[in-house]
Amino acid sequence: MLGLLRCLSFGGSRVDAAIASEILRVVEPMAVEAALEAERMHREGEAERRRIAELGLQQSEYDASLAERRYGNRPIVTAATEP
């Protein structure tokens, strides 16, 4: 068989499994790090949303207290129009 190209064939499942295993071995530490970073960012976002809600509640309580001091128990009429 001089001058002819040689053809080499083998089963691909073992090679595919070896390559997949190697890729996972290399990528796994980065995936864990990315998951931890995503969790940290989620916790920070939740804390920020909670802080904003607490500030809104404080502002509402202050506004209600201020209105009570200004107007006492008098009813507040904002728009009373009768035909």
Backbone as CSV, one residue per row, in Angstrom:
resi,resn,N_x,N_y,N_z,CA_x,CA_y,CA_z,C_x,C_y,C_z
1,MET,0.810,-1.187,0.000,0.000,0.000,0.000,0.857,1.257,0.000
2,LEU,1.764,1.272,-0.819,2.619,2.430,-0.921,1.903,3.544,-1.658
3,GLY,2.031,4.741,-1.111,1.469,5.892,-1.769,0.016,6.185,-1.414
4,LEU,-0.605,5.322,-0.654,-1.994,5.557,-0.272,-2.049,6.190,1.121
5,LEU,-3.051,7.020,1.326,-3.226,7.650,2.626,-3.737,6.620,3.630
6,ARG,-3.255,6.697,4.815,-3.727,5.800,5.857,-4.913,6.424,6.555
7,CYS,-5.827,5.623,6.964,-7.009,6.089,7.670,-7.028,5.407,9.023
8,LEU,-7.073,6.198,10.054,-7.090,5.664,11.415,-8.452,5.953,12.005
9,SER,-9.102,4.964,12.532,-10.405,5.193,13.153,-10.429,4.546,14.525
10,PHE,-11.199,5.140,15.400,-11.356,4.604,16.754,-12.677,5.108,17.296
11,GLY,-13.157,4.473,18.362,-14.432,4.864,18.964,-14.311,6.216,19.649
12,GLY,-15.303,7.049,19.450,-15.231,8.408,19.974,-15.772,8.587,21.374
13,SER,-16.523,7.644,21.907,-17.155,7.863,23.215,-16.132,7.983,24.339
14,ARG,-15.068,7.184,24.295,-14.038,7.290,25.348,-13.289,8.612,25.247
15,VAL,-13.008,9.035,24.040,-12.319,10.312,23.826,-13.222,11.458,24.272
16,ASP,-14.500,11.416,23.890,-15.450,12.451,24.302,-15.550,12.535,25.821
17,ALA,-15.604,11.390,26.474,-15.697,11.365,27.940,-14.432,11.943,28.566
18,ALA,-13.283,11.621,28.019,-12.020,12.140,28.556,-11.935,13.653,28.375
19,ILE,-12.342,14.142,27.219,-12.304,15.589,26.958,-13.294,16.310,27.864
20,ALA,-14.501,15.776,28.008,-15.499,16.396,28.885,-15.005,16.430,30.327
21,SER,-14.396,15.341,30.759,-13.871,15.290,32.125,-12.779,16.333,32.333
22,GLU,-11.906,16.480,31.376,-10.817,17.459,31.479,-11.356,18.889,31.466
23,ILE,-12.331,19.157,30.618,-12.936,20.499,30.572,-13.581,20.824,31.916
24,LEU,-14.341,19.887,32.462,-14.984,20.116,33.759,-13.951,20.330,34.861
25,ARG,-12.858,19.577,34.815,-11.806,19.735,35.833,-11.206,21.140,35.783
26,VAL,-11.026,21.672,34.589,-10.421,22.994,34.433,-11.421,24.106,34.750
27,VAL,-12.672,23.937,34.332,-13.671,24.994,34.453,-14.322,25.026,35.841
28,GLU,-14.351,23.899,36.543,-15.078,23.819,37.812,-14.684,24.888,38.840
29,PRO,-13.401,25.156,39.084,-13.068,26.204,40.065,-13.634,27.578,39.671
30,MET,-13.626,27.899,38.386,-14.173,29.182,37.941,-15.686,29.206,38.112
31,ALA,-16.334,28.067,37.889,-17.791,28.003,38.043,-18.176,28.192,39.504
32,VAL,-17.435,27.579,40.407,-17.712,27.743,41.834,-17.501,29.196,42.236
33,GLU,-16.420,29.790,41.764,-16.140,31.195,42.072,-17.237,32.106,41.519
34,ALA,-17.689,31.826,40.314,-18.759,32.636,39.709,-20.061,32.487,40.488
35,ALA,-20.353,31.275,40.947,-21.575,31.053,41.736,-21.505,31.796,43.065
36,LEU,-20.357,31.776,43.706,-20.191,32.496,44.969,-20.320,34.003,44.761
37,GLU,-19.767,34.508,43.675,-19.872,35.936,43.358,-21.321,36.320,43.077
38,ALA,-22.040,35.468,42.352,-23.455,35.741,42.066,-24.268,35.757,43.356
39,GLU,-23.967,34.842,44.257,-24.678,34.809,45.545,-24.391,36.075,46.353
40,ARG,-23.142,36.515,46.363,-22.771,37.732,47.088,-23.508,38.945,46.508
41,MET,-23.557,39.023,45.187,-24.240,40.144,44.548,-25.738,40.112,44.845
42,HIS,-26.313,38.918,44.889,-27.740,38.793,45.210,-28.006,39.269,46.635
43,ARG,-27.149,38.849,47.582,-27.330,39.272,48.977,-27.190,40.782,49.111
44,GLU,-26.237,41.378,48.410,-26.064,42.828,48.457,-27.288,43.544,47.888
45,GLY,-27.839,43.019,46.792,-29.032,43.614,46.208,-30.218,43.536,47.153
46,GLU,-30.378,42.391,47.815,-31.462,42.238,48.786,-31.294,43.215,49.947
47,ALA,-30.079,43.356,50.437,-29.817,44.282,51.543,-30.117,45.721,51.125
48,GLU,-29.753,46.073,49.895,-30.013,47.432,49.400,-31.522,47.677,49.272
49,ARG,-32.252,46.701,48.741,-33.710,46.850,48.619,-34.359,46.975,49.993
50,ARG,-33.878,46.203,50.956,-34.414,46.281,52.320,-34.134,47.659,52.924
51,ARG,-32.925,48.168,52.695,-32.561,49.488,53.219,-33.446,50.574,52.604
52,ILE,-33.702,50.484,51.321,-34.554,51.463,50.647,-35.973,51.399,51.206
53,ALA,-36.488,50.185,51.420,-37.841,50.033,51.980,-37.905,50.612,53.393
54,GLU,-36.870,50.376,54.195,-36.841,50.914,55.559,-36.794,52.434,55.560
55,LEU,-36.017,53.004,54.642,-35.971,54.463,54.531,-37.320,55.028,54.104
56,GLY,-38.000,54.344,53.192,-39.333,54.781,52.778,-40.318,54.730,53.928
57,LEU,-40.238,53.686,54.735,-41.105,53.573,55.902,-40.816,54.688,56.900
58,GLN,-39.547,54.951,57.148,-39.181,56.041,58.063,-39.715,57.373,57.557
59,GLN,-39.612,57.613,56.249,-40.103,58.869,55.677,-41.614,58.968,55.846
60,SER,-42.331,57.874,55.610,-43.788,57.874,55.775,-44.180,58.129,57.223
61,GLU,-43.462,57.512,58.152,-43.751,57.736,59.575,-43.495,59.186,59.952
62,TYR,-42.415,59.765,59.432,-42.112,61.167,59.704,-43.202,62.070,59.132
63,ASP,-43.608,61.792,57.887,-44.655,62.608,57.255,-45.965,62.527,58.038
64,ALA,-46.321,61.335,58.501,-47.550,61.172,59.278,-47.447,61.913,60.612
65,SER,-46.299,61.845,61.244,-46.089,62.537,62.517,-46.165,64.055,62.321
66,LEU,-45.564,64.528,61.251,-45.588,65.953,60.947,-47.023,66.426,60.670
67,ALA,-47.767,65.655,59.915,-49.160,66.019,59.621,-49.985,66.037,60.899
68,GLU,-49.737,65.099,61.785,-50.488,65.062,63.049,-50.162,66.283,63.905
69,ARG,-48.901,66.682,63.919,-48.523,67.875,64.693,-49.126,69.138,64.077
70,ARG,-49.159,69.212,62.758,-49.674,70.398,62.087,-51.195,70.507,62.191
71,TYR,-51.860,69.401,61.956,-53.308,69.457,61.810,-54.080,68.800,62.954
72,GLY,-53.396,68.146,63.861,-54.067,67.503,64.982,-55.045,66.459,64.490
73,ASN,-56.226,66.439,65.086,-57.241,65.455,64.705,-58.228,65.991,63.682
74,ARG,-57.971,67.189,63.179,-58.866,67.762,62.166,-58.796,66.932,60.894
75,PRO,-59.924,66.710,60.268,-59.896,65.968,59.004,-59.225,66.818,57.921
76,ILE,-58.477,66.181,57.112,-57.812,66.888,56.017,-58.667,66.730,54.768
77,VAL,-59.072,67.866,54.198,-59.890,67.847,52.988,-59.002,68.330,51.857
78,THR,-58.779,67.452,50.920,-57.884,67.827,49.826,-58.646,68.405,48.655
79,ALA,-59.755,67.810,48.306,-60.541,68.341,47.182,-61.995,68.029,47.437
80,ALA,-62.718,69.008,47.908,-64.151,68.797,48.156,-64.936,69.739,47.260
81,THR,-65.431,69.205,46.201,-66.227,70.024,45.281,-67.601,69.378,45.163
82,GLU,-68.617,70.177,45.360,-69.981,69.676,45.213,-70.650,70.404,44.063
83,PRO,-71.404,69.685,43.256,-72.050,70.341,42.110,-73.142,71.288,42.508
